[in-house]
Amino acid sequence: MNAVIAAHDGPPLPYEKVGELTGLPLDAMFRLAWPDIGAADVDRYRIEYRSRYDEVAIPATRLYRGARRTLQDFHAAGLLQATVTGKRAADCERILRGLGIKKDIDVYLGGDSAPRPKPAPDLARYAMSRLGVSPDESVVIGDSAADLAMGRAAGAHTIQVLWGFTTSSLPDADRTVRTWRELRGAVRALGAPKPGILGRSGPLRP
């Protein structure tokens, strides 16, 4: 983001400020640097951003330690999993495949998969429809305000993880967790004895 801004003589943005907007459209981030930016410049800068993202960010993307085991445990337990991101769906697919976790994800959606991006509920609702589940059978897990607001607006349970961009509790989180073990426990607690994706038993280790 700052590489594009600097190339056009804009003010660099602090890492924390960009982190707060994680999941929102690129337009919102560009407007932090240029509040009055026009649509043509947004389109041009978006192309530059995506070119740099393809070149730098996708190859550098890594999983948090503990993520792979948790995804595999959820998958083995019979839980259906969707990845919902502000990135383009094609970028999401490349990242999941590159990280070796695509087989554990049943549905992946990007910001271009629904009419409105996060924090609108569209992406979460579309994921639910693709998975064939209702909101009360679903939980949105995220690390940003946009993630949790989307989940709340879609009627899902919401869990905030505190090891991402936001390290303090957010109002749209039903629960916050500090470790992967806590997350597995929180998801498991939502399941029994309800039917649906959160109610299937399996080898979900604590």
C-alpha positions in Angstrom: 0.0 0.0 0.0 2.7 2.5 1.0 4.7 1.6 -2.1 1.8 2.8 -4.3 1.2 5.9 -2.2 4.9 6.9 -2.2 5.1 6.5 -6.0 2.5 9.2 -6.2 3.9 11.5 -3.6 1.3 10.7 -1.0 1.8 10.5 2.8 2.9 7.1 4.1 0.4 5.3 6.3 1.3 3.8 9.6 1.1 0.0 9.7 -1.5 0.1 12.5 -3.8 2.4 10.5 -3.8 0.1 7.4 -4.3 -2.9 9.7 -7.5 -1.3 11.1 -8.9 -1.4 7.6 -8.0 -4.9 6.8 -10.8 -6.5 4.8 -12.2 -3.3 3.5 -12.0 -2.3 -0.2 -8.8 -0.7 -1.4 -10.7 2.5 -2.1 -11.0 3.1 1.7 -7.3 2.8 2.2 -6.4 5.1 -0.6 -8.8 7.7 0.8 -6.8 7.7 4.0 -3.9 9.2 2.0 -6.1 11.2 -0.4 -9.5 12.0 1.1 -10.6 13.6 -2.2 -9.2 11.0 -4.6 -11.2 10.6 -7.8 -12.5 7.4 -9.3 -10.0 7.3 -12.1 -7.1 7.5 -9.8 -8.6 4.8 -7.5 -8.8 2.5 -10.5 -5.2 3.3 -11.6 -3.8 2.8 -8.1 -5.7 -0.4 -7.6 -4.1 -1.9 -10.7 -0.7 -0.9 -9.4 -1.4 -2.2 -5.9 -2.5 -5.6 -7.3 0.6 -5.8 -9.5 2.8 -5.3 -6.4 0.6 -7.6 -4.3 1.1 -10.4 -6.9 4.8 -9.8 -7.0 5.6 -9.3 -3.3 2.7 -10.2 -0.9 1.4 -13.5 -2.3 4.8 -15.2 -2.3 5.5 -13.8 1.2 2.2 -15.0 2.8 2.6 -17.4 5.6 0.3 -19.2 8.1 0.3 -18.3 11.7 1.9 -21.1 13.7 -1.0 -23.3 14.8 -3.3 -22.4 11.9 -2.7 -25.5 9.9 -3.4 -27.9 12.7 -6.6 -26.1 13.6 -7.9 -26.1 10.0 -7.1 -29.8 9.7 -8.8 -30.5 13.0 -11.9 -28.7 12.0 -11.9 -30.4 8.7 -11.4 -33.9 10.3 -14.3 -33.1 12.7 -16.6 -32.6 9.8 -17.0 -28.8 10.1 -17.5 -27.1 6.8 -15.1 -24.2 6.3 -15.2 -21.1 4.2 -12.5 -18.4 3.7 -14.1 -15.0 3.1 -11.7 -12.2 2.3 -11.5 -8.7 0.8 -8.9 -9.9 -1.7 -10.0 -11.1 -5.1 -11.3 -14.7 -5.1 -8.5 -15.6 -7.6 -5.9 -14.2 -5.2 -7.5 -16.1 -2.3 -7.3 -19.4 -4.3 -3.7 -18.8 -5.1 -2.8 -18.2 -1.5 -4.7 -21.2 -0.2 -3.1 -23.4 -2.8 0.3 -22.1 -2.1 -0.1 -22.6 1.6 -1.2 -26.2 1.1 -4.6 -25.7 2.8 -7.0 -25.5 -0.1 -8.2 -29.1 0.5 -9.4 -28.1 4.0 -11.5 -25.2 2.7 -14.9 -26.0 1.2 -15.6 -22.5 -0.1 -13.5 -19.5 -0.7 -14.9 -16.1 -1.6 -13.3 -12.8 -2.4 -14.3 -9.1 -2.3 -15.4 -9.6 -6.0 -17.7 -12.5 -5.1 -20.6 -10.5 -3.8 -22.2 -7.0 -4.5 -21.0 -5.5 -1.2 -17.7 -6.1 0.6 -17.2 -6.4 4.4 -18.5 -5.2 6.7 -21.8 -5.7 4.8 -23.2 -9.2 5.4 -23.3 -10.3 1.7 -20.1 -12.4 1.7 -20.9 -14.2 4.9 -24.5 -14.9 3.7 -23.2 -16.1 0.3 -20.7 -18.5 2.1 -23.6 -19.8 4.2 -25.7 -20.4 1.1 -22.8 -22.2 -0.6 -22.3 -24.4 2.4 -26.0 -25.0 2.9 -26.1 -23.8 6.5 -28.1 -21.2 8.4 -26.7 -18.3 10.4 -27.3 -20.0 13.8 -25.2 -22.9 12.5 -22.3 -20.6 11.5 -19.5 -18.8 13.2 -17.4 -16.1 11.7 -13.8 -16.0 13.0 -11.7 -13.0 12.3 -9.2 -10.5 13.6 -10.7 -7.2 12.3 -13.6 -5.0 12.9 -14.8 -5.6 9.3 -14.8 -9.4 9.8 -16.9 -9.3 13.0 -19.3 -6.6 11.8 -20.0 -8.7 8.8 -20.6 -11.8 10.9 -22.9 -9.9 13.3 -24.9 -8.4 10.4 -25.3 -11.9 8.8 -26.7 -13.3 12.1 -23.7 -15.7 12.7 -21.8 -16.3 15.9 -18.6 -14.3 16.0 -15.2 -15.0 17.5 -12.4 -12.6 17.5 -8.8 -13.9 17.5 -6.4 -11.5 19.3 -3.2 -12.4 17.4 -4.0 -10.5 14.2 -4.2 -6.8 13.5 -6.5 -5.9 16.4 -5.3 -6.9 19.8 -8.1 -5.5 21.9 -11.7 -6.8 22.1 -14.1 -5.5 19.5 -17.9 -4.8 20.2 -19.2 -7.2 17.5 -17.3 -10.2 19.0 -19.4 -12.7 21.0 -16.2 -14.0 22.3 -12.5 -13.3 22.1 -9.7 -15.9 22.2 -6.0 -15.5 22.7 -4.7 -19.0 21.5 -5.5 -21.6 18.9 -6.4 -24.0 21.7 -9.0 -21.5 23.0 -10.4 -21.1 19.5 -10.8 -24.8 19.0 -12.5 -25.0 22.4 -14.8 -22.0 21.6 -15.9 -23.6 18.3 -16.5 -27.0 19.9 -18.6 -25.4 22.6 -20.9 -23.8 20.0 -21.5 -27.2 18.5 -23.0 -29.5 21.1 -25.7 -30.5 21.0 -27.0 -28.5 18.0 -27.1 -30.1 14.5 -25.4 -28.6 11.5 -21.8 -27.8 10.8 -21.0 -27.1 14.4 -22.7 -30.2 15.7 -20.8 -32.9 14.0 -18.5 -34.9 16.2 -15.0 -35.9 15.3 -11.4 -35.9 16.3 -11.3 -32.2 17.4 -8.4 -32.2 19.8 -8.2 -29.6 22.6 
